Each structure stands twice: as C-alpha cells, then as structure tokens.
Amino acid sequence: MISASAALAVATIAFGMVVTPGPNMMYLVSRTLIQGRTAGMVSLAGVVTGFLLYVLATTLGLALLFAVVPGLFVAIKIAGVAYLIYLAWGMVRGSNQALAPDADLPRHSAWRLYLTGLTTCLLNPKIALMYGALLPQFVQAGNGPTSLQLIELGLVQIAVATVVNAMWVVLAGRVSGVLRRSRRVERGVRWTAGGLLTGFAIHLGFARASA
C-alpha cells in the first residue's frame, strides 16, 4: 500500500500535467465540440484505457525496453507524429462545414471514438517515459511489492487525469452551442485545434528517449 504522501505527490504532479494542453486534451475537446458531450466521454474512455495499458506496461519494464531498444521508441514516435498530423488535417479539412445539428457532418461511431482516444494515448511514447521516470521515485521499501506500488501510483495519476479531462469535456459541451451559432468562431476553433495538434506532433518528433 502506497503512503498518503506518495499519493498526494503523484496527484499534484498529475494535475499539473493534465491541465497543460496536450494531444489527449485537444482530441477530447475537439471531438466534443464536433459531436457532443457523449462522444467526448466515449473518447475519454479510450484515453483512460491507454493510460491503464501504459501503467501495466511500465510495471513490466516498457520504459527500460525503450532505453535498451531505441529503435522501438523511434518507431512509435514516428507513428505518433503521423497520427497527430492526420488528426490535425481532419480538423482543418472540416473547417468548411458547420456544426449545426442538421449539417451533413461525419459522426463517428462509439467504437471509433473509443479506438481513436486509445490510439491518441498509446502513440505518445513520452507517457511511458513519464511513468518510468516518475512513479519509481515514490516507491518505498516496506510498503509492499514494487509492482503493486507502481500500479497503485499509476491509478492515482489516472484518477486525476480522468477527472480533469472529464471537466474539459463538460466545458466543451457547454461551449459547443456557441459554435453552432457562429461559423466564424467554429472555423477558428478548428484551425486552432489543428494548429495545436500539429505543434504537438512537431514537439513529439524532436523528443528523445533519454528525456
């Protein structure tokens, strides 16, 4: 069982990270603006699944594997960059379409929303590195098996990330009504989201496994 101080420290760091715009946040917000709050929550379920998989993989030594096999990190990084650019292009390409309820917009199925959220999370290898560098620092001797402590610490981070991202989805759901009434604002949001996703792709492209 992890200590209260370790849980609080991880929660504080996780909060600081999740309130900073990133690929997960931008995808969740943009999809909510386009398709509604329910779609955003389904996408969030995919993102949370990605977090869970990374926690389990980190516990099994994925961060160490990235260090031993740099090519694996590079391969996932390239895939992540390409995927973020693909999402950005989808945002910009749809800027000529309105968000009115009766507009002929492509509405993603629940399964596609879930998979896209999962893929957006998994194709960011920096998350695995974050877990590999952060969580072990709060493992304490005498508090049980290391693997169990790592999982518990990861669950703390996931809980914080889930709550904060859900708040972003709810907020985006309330703002979506404004976008439906203003083509100019809606188009600006799409271009902004596309630009930010492209920026994240460039940032990820220059990331190194040693980071």
C-alpha positions as CSV (number, residue, x, y, z in Angstrom):
1,M,0.0,0.0,0.0
2,I,1.4,3.4,-1.0
3,S,1.7,6.1,1.6
4,A,-0.6,9.2,1.6
5,S,2.4,11.5,0.9
6,A,3.4,9.5,-2.2
7,A,-0.2,9.5,-3.4
8,L,-0.5,13.3,-2.8
9,A,2.8,14.0,-4.6
10,V,1.8,11.9,-7.7
11,A,-1.7,13.5,-7.7
12,T,-0.2,17.0,-7.6
13,I,2.2,16.3,-10.4
14,A,-0.5,14.6,-12.5
15,F,-2.8,17.6,-12.0
16,G,-0.1,20.0,-13.2
17,M,0.5,17.8,-16.3
18,V,-3.2,17.3,-17.3
19,V,-4.1,21.0,-17.1
20,T,-1.4,21.7,-19.7
21,P,-2.8,21.3,-23.2
22,G,-1.6,18.1,-24.9
23,P,-2.8,15.7,-27.7
24,N,-5.2,13.9,-25.5
25,M,-6.9,17.1,-24.3
26,M,-7.1,18.6,-27.7
27,Y,-8.6,15.5,-29.2
28,L,-11.2,15.2,-26.4
29,V,-12.2,18.9,-26.7
30,S,-12.4,18.9,-30.5
31,R,-14.4,15.8,-30.7
32,T,-16.8,17.1,-28.0
33,L,-17.2,20.3,-29.9
34,I,-18.0,18.5,-33.1
35,Q,-20.2,15.6,-31.9
36,G,-21.3,16.4,-28.3
37,R,-20.5,15.6,-24.7
38,T,-21.3,11.9,-25.0
39,A,-18.8,11.5,-27.8
40,G,-16.2,13.2,-25.7
41,M,-16.8,10.9,-22.8
42,V,-16.6,7.8,-25.0
43,S,-13.3,9.1,-26.4
44,L,-12.1,9.7,-22.8
45,A,-12.8,6.1,-22.0
46,G,-10.3,5.2,-24.8
47,V,-7.7,7.6,-23.4
48,V,-8.1,6.1,-19.9
49,T,-7.7,2.6,-21.3
50,G,-4.4,3.8,-22.9
51,F,-3.2,5.1,-19.5
52,L,-4.0,1.7,-17.9
53,L,-2.1,-0.2,-20.6
54,Y,0.9,2.1,-20.2
55,V,0.9,1.7,-16.4
56,L,0.8,-2.1,-16.8
57,A,3.5,-2.0,-19.5
58,T,5.7,0.3,-17.3
59,T,5.3,-2.1,-14.4
60,L,6.6,-4.9,-16.8
61,G,9.5,-2.8,-17.8
62,L,8.5,-1.0,-21.0
63,A,10.4,2.2,-20.1
64,L,13.6,0.0,-19.7
65,L,12.8,-1.6,-23.1
66,F,12.7,1.8,-24.8
67,A,16.2,2.6,-23.3
68,V,17.6,-0.8,-24.4
69,V,16.0,-0.7,-27.9
70,P,16.0,2.9,-29.1
71,G,14.5,1.9,-32.4
72,L,11.3,1.0,-30.7
73,F,10.9,4.5,-29.3
74,V,11.7,6.0,-32.7
75,A,9.1,3.8,-34.4
76,I,6.3,4.6,-32.0
77,K,7.3,8.3,-32.1
78,I,7.1,8.4,-35.9
79,A,3.7,6.7,-35.8
80,G,2.5,9.2,-33.2
81,V,3.7,12.2,-35.3
82,A,1.9,10.9,-38.3
83,Y,-1.3,10.2,-36.4
84,L,-1.4,13.7,-34.8
85,I,-0.9,15.3,-38.2
86,Y,-3.7,13.1,-39.5
87,L,-6.0,14.3,-36.7
88,A,-4.9,17.9,-37.4
89,W,-5.7,17.6,-41.0
90,G,-9.2,16.3,-40.1
91,M,-9.8,19.3,-38.0
92,V,-8.7,21.8,-40.7
93,R,-10.4,19.9,-43.5
94,G,-13.7,20.2,-41.7
95,S,-13.5,24.0,-41.3
96,N,-15.7,24.5,-44.3
97,Q,-18.5,22.6,-42.6
98,A,-20.9,24.0,-40.0
99,L,-21.5,22.4,-36.6
100,A,-25.3,22.9,-36.9
101,P,-27.2,19.8,-35.7
102,D,-28.6,19.3,-39.2
103,A,-25.3,19.7,-41.0
104,D,-24.1,16.7,-43.0
105,L,-21.1,16.0,-40.7
106,P,-19.4,12.6,-40.4
107,R,-20.4,11.3,-36.9
108,H,-18.0,8.7,-35.6
109,S,-19.4,5.6,-34.1
110,A,-18.9,4.9,-30.4
111,W,-16.3,2.2,-31.3
112,R,-14.4,4.5,-33.5
113,L,-14.4,7.3,-30.8
114,Y,-13.1,4.8,-28.3
115,L,-10.4,3.5,-30.6
116,T,-9.3,7.0,-31.6
117,G,-8.9,8.0,-28.0
118,L,-7.0,4.9,-27.2
119,T,-4.7,5.3,-30.2
120,T,-4.1,9.0,-29.4
121,C,-2.9,8.0,-26.0
122,L,-0.8,4.9,-27.0
123,L,1.0,6.7,-29.8
124,N,2.7,9.1,-27.3
125,P,5.7,7.2,-26.0
126,K,6.5,10.1,-23.7
127,I,3.7,8.9,-21.5
128,A,5.6,5.6,-20.9
129,L,8.8,7.5,-20.2
130,M,6.9,9.8,-17.8
131,Y,5.6,6.7,-15.9
132,G,9.1,5.1,-15.9
133,A,10.8,8.2,-14.6
134,L,8.1,9.5,-12.2
135,L,6.4,6.5,-10.5
136,P,9.6,4.7,-9.3
137,Q,10.6,7.7,-7.3
138,F,7.7,7.2,-4.9
139,V,8.1,3.5,-4.4
140,Q,9.0,3.0,-0.7
141,A,10.7,0.0,0.8
142,G,8.4,-1.8,3.3
143,N,5.2,-0.7,1.7
144,G,4.7,-3.9,-0.3
145,P,5.7,-5.4,-3.6
146,T,7.2,-2.8,-6.0
147,S,4.9,-3.9,-8.9
148,L,1.8,-3.3,-6.7
149,Q,3.0,0.1,-5.6
150,L,3.7,1.1,-9.2
151,I,0.2,0.1,-10.2
152,E,-1.4,2.0,-7.2
153,L,0.6,5.1,-8.1
154,G,-0.4,4.8,-11.7
155,L,-4.0,4.6,-10.7
156,V,-3.7,7.8,-8.7
157,Q,-2.4,9.6,-11.8
158,I,-5.2,8.0,-14.0
159,A,-7.8,9.1,-11.5
160,V,-6.6,12.7,-11.6
161,A,-6.3,12.7,-15.4
162,T,-9.8,11.2,-15.8
163,V,-11.5,13.8,-13.6
164,V,-9.7,16.8,-15.1
165,N,-10.2,15.6,-18.7
166,A,-13.9,14.9,-18.0
167,M,-14.2,18.5,-16.8
168,W,-12.7,19.7,-20.1
169,V,-15.3,17.6,-22.0
170,V,-18.2,19.0,-19.9
171,L,-16.9,22.6,-20.5
172,A,-16.5,21.9,-24.3
173,G,-20.0,20.5,-24.4
174,R,-21.4,23.8,-23.0
175,V,-19.4,25.9,-25.4
176,S,-20.5,23.8,-28.4
177,G,-23.8,25.7,-28.6
178,V,-21.9,29.0,-29.3
179,L,-20.1,27.3,-32.2
180,R,-23.3,26.1,-33.7
181,R,-24.5,29.7,-33.9
182,S,-21.2,31.1,-35.3
183,R,-19.5,29.8,-38.4
184,R,-16.6,32.2,-37.9
185,V,-16.0,31.0,-34.3
186,E,-16.4,27.4,-35.2
187,R,-13.9,27.7,-38.1
188,G,-11.4,29.5,-35.8
189,V,-11.7,26.7,-33.2
190,R,-11.0,24.1,-35.9
191,W,-7.9,25.9,-37.2
192,T,-6.6,26.5,-33.7
193,A,-7.1,22.8,-32.7
194,G,-5.4,21.7,-35.9
195,G,-2.5,24.1,-35.4
196,L,-2.0,22.9,-31.8
197,L,-2.1,19.2,-32.8
198,T,0.5,20.0,-35.5
199,G,2.6,21.7,-32.9
200,F,2.4,18.7,-30.6
201,A,3.4,16.5,-33.5
202,I,6.5,18.6,-34.1
203,H,7.3,18.6,-30.4
204,L,7.0,14.8,-30.3
205,G,9.1,14.5,-33.4
206,F,12.1,16.1,-31.6
207,A,11.6,14.1,-28.4
208,R,14.4,11.7,-27.3
209,A,14.1,8.5,-25.4
210,S,16.7,9.9,-22.9
211,A,14.2,12.6,-22.0
